[in-house]
């Protein structure tokens, strides 16, 4: 009985550590990669979740010109 309880407790603790999403540990958000040409939206990527440094990197990205297209990350 005691061995079973210890096994269950250990399994639950490990499962809790590995299953928790990043939103419990750090700031998260959803970002889309958007391209504009002459002020008109050309393409919009699918919403992708990011957390922590990756999220802040996308959030603070100033954008860039790629050929004649303005590309920027738009985050919520």
Secondary structure as UniProt FT lines:
FT   HELIX           2..19
FT   HELIX           22..24
FT   STRAND          28..37
FT   TURN            38..39
FT   STRAND          40..44
FT   STRAND          48..51
FT   HELIX           52..59
FT   STRAND          64..66
FT   TURN            67..68
FT   STRAND          69..75
//
